[in-house]
Amino acid sequence: TLAFNYTPAGMSRVVGKVVGYGKPTLLLGGGGYNHPNAARTWTLITADLLKIELLNDIPDHPYFTEYSPGFELEIKPSNKRDENSPQHIKTVVETVCKNLKLISK
């Protein structure tokens, strides 16, 4: 079984590649099912784009306990099973390629 890992560092690399195309890009920090992980992800993306190095430890704040158990910016990859079907992946890739062709004109 293949594993799928969505981490802030991985997402930041993806955004960096998109921004690297030199096209106007609008980033609209999205949410997700896990608010602390969404905050981790967008914090890292913003810091990477601004070339700011952050400490891995999350500073104390009113929602600090939501970042347990590690209380760190980075999320360790796990062995979560990839439940994306081959057809779904194909559809996503086709849609992305179609959209990329639209912005390259």
N, CA, C and O atoms as a DFTB+ gen file, in Angstrom:
420 C
 N C O
     1  1       0.839      -1.181       0.000
     2  2       0.000       0.000       0.000
     3  2       0.886       1.247       0.000
     4  3       1.812       1.370       0.802
     5  1       0.589       2.146      -0.897
     6  2       1.335       3.390      -0.938
     7  2       0.881       4.316       0.166
     8  3      -0.286       4.294       0.556
     9  1       1.789       5.130       0.675
    10  2       1.454       6.082       1.727
    11  2       1.357       7.483       1.143
    12  3       2.018       7.814       0.159
    13  1       0.532       8.282       1.762
    14  2       0.352       9.675       1.352
    15  2       0.607      10.549       2.564
    16  3      -0.007      10.348       3.612
    17  1       1.509      11.522       2.436
    18  2       1.826      12.401       3.546
    19  2       1.714      13.850       3.115
    20  3       2.417      14.306       2.212
    21  1       0.835      14.551       3.764
    22  2       0.662      15.989       3.541
    23  2       1.291      16.683       4.740
    24  3       0.750      16.631       5.844
    25  1       2.425      17.329       4.530
    26  2       3.097      18.032       5.617
    27  2       3.259      19.500       5.227
    28  3       3.232      19.827       4.040
    29  1       3.426      20.387       6.207
    30  2       3.661      21.790       5.880
    31  2       4.874      21.982       4.967
    32  3       4.830      22.784       4.034
    33  1       5.948      21.254       5.235
    34  2       7.153      21.388       4.402
    35  2       6.873      20.953       2.963
    36  3       7.327      21.602       2.021
    37  1       6.134      19.868       2.790
    38  2       5.798      19.407       1.446
    39  2       4.929      20.405       0.710
    40  3       5.160      20.683      -0.467
    41  1       3.940      20.940       1.385
    42  2       3.057      21.923       0.762
    43  2       3.819      23.199       0.420
    44  3       3.574      23.811      -0.619
    45  1       4.733      23.597       1.283
    46  2       5.530      24.792       1.012
    47  2       6.395      24.599      -0.232
    48  3       6.573      25.535      -1.012
    49  1       6.932      23.399      -0.422
    50  2       7.722      23.129      -1.635
    51  2       6.842      23.239      -2.880
    52  3       7.279      23.770      -3.901
    53  1       5.614      22.743      -2.803
    54  2       4.685      22.836      -3.935
    55  2       4.386      24.305      -4.255
    56  3       4.457      24.717      -5.412
    57  1       4.056      25.081      -3.236
    58  2       3.762      26.508      -3.453
    59  2       4.990      27.217      -4.013
    60  3       4.862      28.072      -4.890
    61  1       6.169      26.876      -3.521
    62  2       7.406      27.472      -4.041
    63  2       7.592      27.197      -5.522
    64  3       8.034      28.070      -6.269
    65  1       7.256      25.983      -5.951
    66  2       7.361      25.657      -7.379
    67  2       6.366      26.472      -8.202
    68  3       6.709      26.987      -9.266
    69  1       5.136      26.588      -7.707
    70  2       4.120      27.366      -8.423
    71  2       4.554      28.822      -8.530
    72  3       4.478      29.408      -9.609
    73  1       5.000      29.406      -7.446
    74  2       5.453      30.799      -7.450
    75  2       6.684      30.952      -8.347
    76  3       6.881      31.999      -8.963
    77  1       7.505      29.908      -8.415
    78  2       8.709      29.927      -9.245
    79  2       8.443      30.075     -10.736
    80  3       9.354      30.418     -11.490
    81  1       7.215      29.823     -11.178
    82  2       6.879      30.017     -12.590
    83  2       6.841      31.489     -12.964
    84  3       6.797      31.826     -14.147
    85  1       6.858      32.365     -11.976
    86  2       6.909      33.792     -12.252
    87  2       5.596      34.397     -12.720
    88  3       5.576      35.520     -13.224
    89  1       4.525      33.683     -12.565
    90  2       3.206      34.198     -12.942
    91  2       2.565      34.829     -11.707
    92  3       2.869      34.430     -10.583
    93  1       1.688      35.804     -11.903
    94  2       0.981      36.352     -10.737
    95  2       0.264      35.226      -9.997
    96  3      -0.422      34.403     -10.603
    97  1       0.435      35.208      -8.699
    98  2      -0.124      34.135      -7.887
    99  2      -0.804      34.732      -6.661
   100  3      -0.229      35.572      -5.968
   101  1      -2.007      34.302      -6.406
   102  2      -2.756      34.739      -5.235
   103  2      -2.891      33.554      -4.291
   104  3      -3.461      32.524      -4.651
   105  1      -2.366      33.706      -3.088
   106  2      -2.450      32.643      -2.088
   107  2      -3.529      33.009      -1.086
   108  3      -3.473      34.063      -0.452
   109  1      -4.498      32.141      -0.952
   110  2      -5.637      32.387      -0.073
   111  2      -5.654      31.355       1.045
   112  3      -6.480      30.443       1.027
   113  1      -4.783      31.479       1.987
   114  2      -4.649      30.519       3.076
   115  2      -5.926      29.819       3.464
   116  3      -6.802      30.407       4.099
   117  1      -6.026      28.584       3.089
   118  2      -7.227      27.808       3.363
   119  2      -7.214      27.153       4.721
   120  3      -6.207      27.176       5.429
   121  1      -8.315      26.581       5.072
   122  2      -8.462      25.927       6.364
   123  2      -8.212      24.451       6.269
   124  3      -7.143      24.018       5.839
   125  1      -9.153      23.706       6.652
   126  2      -9.008      22.266       6.659
   127  2      -9.710      21.703       7.870
   128  3     -10.309      22.432       8.661
   129  1      -9.627      20.411       8.001
   130  2     -10.286      19.750       9.122
   131  2      -9.526      19.951      10.423
   132  3     -10.104      19.860      11.506
   133  1      -8.245      20.220      10.316
   134  2      -7.407      20.361      11.497
   135  2      -6.828      21.771      11.503
   136  3      -5.851      22.049      10.808
   137  1      -7.424      22.646      12.278
   138  2      -7.021      24.057      12.269
   139  2      -5.561      24.274      12.655
   140  3      -4.893      25.081      12.009
   141  1      -5.030      23.596      13.678
   142  2      -3.613      23.780      13.987
   143  2      -2.702      23.388      12.823
   144  3      -1.693      24.052      12.586
   145  1      -3.039      22.321      12.094
   146  2      -2.192      21.926      10.964
   147  2      -2.311      22.913       9.810
   148  3      -1.331      23.165       9.109
   149  1      -3.502      23.476       9.606
   150  2      -3.649      24.519       8.586
   151  2      -2.809      25.736       8.967
   152  3      -2.146      26.326       8.114
   153  1      -2.834      26.110      10.239
   154  2      -2.024      27.247      10.696
   155  2      -0.535      26.954      10.531
   156  3       0.225      27.827      10.112
   157  1      -0.117      25.735      10.858
   158  2       1.284      25.352      10.671
   159  2       1.676      25.495       9.201
   160  3       2.722      26.056       8.877
   161  1       0.826      24.982       8.326
   162  2       1.135      24.978       6.902
   163  2       1.274      26.390       6.363
   164  3       2.268      26.702       5.707
   165  1       0.301      27.250       6.625
   166  2       0.355      28.604       6.071
   167  2       1.423      29.462       6.723
   168  3       1.946      30.378       6.089
   169  1       1.757      29.186       7.972
   170  2       2.874      29.888       8.610
   171  2       4.169      29.540       7.898
   172  3       4.965      30.426       7.586
   173  1       4.385      28.259       7.638
   174  2       5.619      27.835       6.971
   175  2       5.676      28.338       5.532
   176  3       6.729      28.791       5.084
   177  1       4.573      28.270       4.807
   178  2       4.550      28.768       3.431
   179  2       4.913      30.252       3.402
   180  3       5.749      30.676       2.604
   181  1       4.285      31.033       4.269
   182  2       4.556      32.472       4.310
   183  2       6.019      32.743       4.640
   184  3       6.661      33.566       3.987
   185  1       6.546      32.061       5.641
   186  2       7.950      32.253       6.021
   187  2       8.889      31.862       4.884
   188  3       9.854      32.574       4.608
   189  1       8.618      30.741       4.224
   190  2       9.484      30.309       3.123
   191  2       9.461      31.306       1.967
   192  3      10.505      31.620       1.395
   193  1       8.271      31.804       1.622
   194  2       8.187      32.778       0.528
   195  2       8.901      34.075       0.866
   196  3       9.458      34.728      -0.017
   197  1       8.887      34.453       2.147
   198  2       9.570      35.679       2.583
   199  2      11.029      35.423       2.959
   200  3      11.752      36.336       3.358
   201  1      11.448      34.158       2.824
   202  2      12.815      33.740       3.155
   203  2      13.170      34.061       4.614
   204  3      14.251      34.570       4.912
   205  1      12.235      33.751       5.502
   206  2      12.422      33.932       6.939
   207  2      12.532      32.548       7.570
   208  3      11.681      31.685       7.352
   209  1      13.577      32.350       8.346
   210  2      13.738      31.069       9.029
   211  2      13.044      31.126      10.379
   212  3      13.271      32.048      11.163
   213  1      12.204      30.144      10.646
   214  2      11.458      30.092      11.898
   215  2      12.011      29.009      12.812
   216  3      12.584      28.020      12.356
   217  1      11.828      29.216      14.107
   218  2      12.122      28.157      15.064
   219  2      11.036      27.105      14.942
   220  3       9.898      27.433      14.605
   221  1      11.359      25.867      15.206
   222  2      10.387      24.784      15.087
   223  2       9.408      24.761      16.263
   224  3       8.291      24.262      16.123
   225  1       9.811      25.292      17.418
   226  2       8.940      25.294      18.591
   227  2       7.847      26.342      18.434
   228  3       8.126      27.488      18.080
   229  1       6.609      25.951      18.696
   230  2       5.483      26.869      18.633
   231  2       5.486      27.689      19.921
   232  3       5.529      27.124      21.014
   233  1       5.440      29.022      19.800
   234  2       5.459      29.857      21.005
   235  2       4.140      29.755      21.780
   236  3       3.102      29.396      21.224
   237  1       4.206      30.071      23.042
   238  2       3.023      30.041      23.893
   239  2       2.026      31.101      23.425
   240  3       2.403      32.238      23.140
   241  1       0.764      30.722      23.351
   242  2      -0.322      31.630      22.984
   243  2      -1.635      30.991      23.449
   244  3      -1.620      29.853      23.919
   245  1      -2.774      31.695      23.332
   246  2      -4.026      31.171      23.889
   247  2      -4.446      29.791      23.360
   248  3      -5.167      29.074      24.055
   249  1      -4.023      29.405      22.169
   250  2      -4.426      28.114      21.604
   251  2      -3.286      27.096      21.598
   252  3      -3.336      26.101      20.876
   253  1      -2.280      27.349      22.392
   254  2      -1.081      26.510      22.420
   255  2      -1.387      25.026      22.597
   256  3      -0.760      24.187      21.949
   257  1      -2.334      24.693      23.459
   258  2      -2.610      23.281      23.753
   259  2      -3.160      22.532      22.545
   260  3      -3.107      21.303      22.507
   261  1      -3.686      23.251      21.562
   262  2      -4.208      22.593      20.349
   263  2      -3.085      22.006      19.496
   264  3      -3.349      21.197      18.606
   265  1      -1.850      22.397      19.750
   266  2      -0.708      21.950      18.948
   267  2      -0.013      20.735      19.547
   268  3       1.116      20.415      19.177
   269  1      -0.686      20.063      20.469
   270  2      -0.096      18.866      21.078
   271  2      -0.130      17.718      20.072
   272  3      -0.916      17.798      19.128
   273  1       0.647      16.685      20.202
   274  2       1.507      16.445      21.346
   275  2       2.909      17.029      21.202
   276  3       3.642      17.117      22.187
   277  1       3.294      17.430      19.986
   278  2       4.680      17.855      19.778
   279  2       4.940      19.323      19.999
   280  3       6.069      19.705      20.307
   281  1       3.916      20.171      19.848
   282  2       4.065      21.621      20.000
   283  2       5.163      22.175      19.104
   284  3       5.916      23.066      19.497
   285  1       5.240      21.628      17.888
   286  2       6.251      22.060      16.912
   287  2       5.578      22.445      15.608
   288  3       4.463      22.016      15.315
   289  1       6.274      23.262      14.831
   290  2       5.769      23.704      13.539
   291  2       5.693      22.545      12.547
   292  3       4.699      22.394      11.838
   293  1       6.735      21.738      12.502
   294  2       6.789      20.634      11.536
   295  2       5.957      19.452      12.015
   296  3       5.864      19.168      13.209
   297  1       5.358      18.776      11.045
   298  2       4.593      17.565      11.310
   299  2       5.399      16.385      10.781
   300  3       5.866      16.406       9.642
   301  1       5.556      15.389      11.585
   302  2       6.306      14.202      11.157
   303  2       5.448      13.371      10.203
   304  3       4.290      13.085      10.512
   305  1       5.990      12.981       9.061
   306  2       5.241      12.122       8.139
   307  2       4.866      10.799       8.806
   308  3       5.581      10.296       9.673
   309  1       3.748      10.259       8.387
   310  2       3.304       8.985       8.942
   311  2       3.068       7.997       7.804
   312  3       3.443       8.255       6.660
   313  1       2.463       6.898       8.117
   314  2       2.190       5.875       7.117
   315  2       0.701       5.814       6.792
   316  3       0.144       4.727       6.639
   317  1       0.064       6.956       6.686
   318  2      -1.369       6.981       6.394
   319  2      -1.597       6.403       5.005
   320  3      -0.905       6.749       4.048
   321  1      -2.568       5.527       4.920
   322  2      -2.882       4.856       3.658
   323  2      -3.419       5.856       2.641
   324  3      -4.274       6.678       2.971
   325  1      -2.928       5.792       1.419
   326  2      -3.397       6.640       0.326
   327  2      -4.704       6.054      -0.207
   328  3      -4.712       4.968      -0.787
   329  1      -5.793       6.769      -0.012
   330  2      -7.094       6.275      -0.439
   331  2      -7.580       6.950      -1.724
   332  3      -8.757       6.844      -2.069
   333  1      -6.689       7.637      -2.427
   334  2      -7.049       8.234      -3.710
   335  2      -7.069       7.153      -4.784
   336  3      -6.110       6.394      -4.925
   337  1      -8.154       7.084      -5.534
   338  2      -8.230       6.088      -6.601
   339  2      -7.398       6.560      -7.800
   340  3      -7.199       7.762      -7.980
   341  1      -6.919       5.633      -8.608
   342  2      -6.183       6.033      -9.813
   343  2      -7.009       6.960     -10.708
   344  3      -6.457       7.886     -11.302
   345  1      -8.305       6.731     -10.815
   346  2      -9.162       7.590     -11.636
   347  2      -9.220       9.007     -11.066
   348  3      -9.181       9.984     -11.814
   349  1      -9.313       9.113      -9.751
   350  2      -9.348      10.438      -9.124
   351  2      -8.041      11.190      -9.390
   352  3      -8.060      12.367      -9.751
   353  1      -6.923      10.513      -9.214
   354  2      -5.617      11.139      -9.472
   355  2      -5.528      11.584     -10.927
   356  3      -5.066      12.690     -11.207
   357  1      -5.965      10.738     -11.853
   358  2      -5.942      11.076     -13.277
   359  2      -6.774      12.330     -13.543
   360  3      -6.336      13.219     -14.273
   361  1      -7.957      12.406     -12.963
   362  2      -8.829      13.565     -13.148
   363  2      -8.182      14.836     -12.597
   364  3      -8.236      15.889     -13.232
   365  1      -7.571      14.736     -11.417
   366  2      -6.915      15.898     -10.821
   367  2      -5.757      16.367     -11.696
   368  3      -5.619      17.564     -11.949
   369  1      -4.926      15.440     -12.157
   370  2      -3.776      15.803     -13.005
   371  2      -4.257      16.444     -14.307
   372  3      -3.692      17.446     -14.744
   373  1      -5.283      15.885     -14.924
   374  2      -5.817      16.455     -16.166
   375  2      -6.348      17.870     -15.942
   376  3      -6.131      18.755     -16.769
   377  1      -7.036      18.079     -14.837
   378  2      -7.578      19.401     -14.523
   379  2      -6.460      20.406     -14.283
   380  3      -6.519      21.530     -14.781
   381  1      -5.455      20.017     -13.534
   382  2      -4.327      20.912     -13.265
   383  2      -3.603      21.262     -14.561
   384  3      -3.283      22.427     -14.793
   385  1      -3.343      20.269     -15.403
   386  2      -2.655      20.530     -16.682
   387  2      -3.475      21.464     -17.564
   388  3      -2.924      22.366     -18.195
   389  1      -4.764      21.256     -17.610
   390  2      -5.653      22.118     -18.394
   391  2      -5.589      23.559     -17.870
   392  3      -5.501      24.502     -18.656
   393  1      -5.632      23.726     -16.558
   394  2      -5.563      25.058     -15.971
   395  2      -4.204      25.716     -16.185
   396  3      -4.129      26.924     -16.410
   397  1      -3.122      24.926     -16.117
   398  2      -1.789      25.475     -16.368
   399  2      -1.651      25.980     -17.791
   400  3      -0.983      26.985     -18.035
   401  1      -2.278      25.289     -18.730
   402  2      -2.238      25.748     -20.123
   403  2      -2.946      27.085     -20.274
   404  3      -2.535      27.922     -21.078
   405  1      -3.998      27.286     -19.513
   406  2      -4.722      28.554     -19.570
   407  2      -3.894      29.728     -19.073
   408  3      -3.997      30.827     -19.619
   409  1      -3.071      29.517     -18.040
   410  2      -2.285      30.629     -17.503
   411  2      -0.991      30.848     -18.276
   412  3      -0.345      31.882     -18.101
   413  1      -0.599      29.910     -19.118
   414  2       0.649      30.067     -19.863
   415  2       0.462      30.864     -21.144
   416  3       1.427      31.136     -21.858
   417  1      -0.799      31.246     -21.441
   418  2      -1.076      32.001     -22.670
   419  2      -0.868      33.477     -22.468
   420  3      -1.056      34.260     -23.399
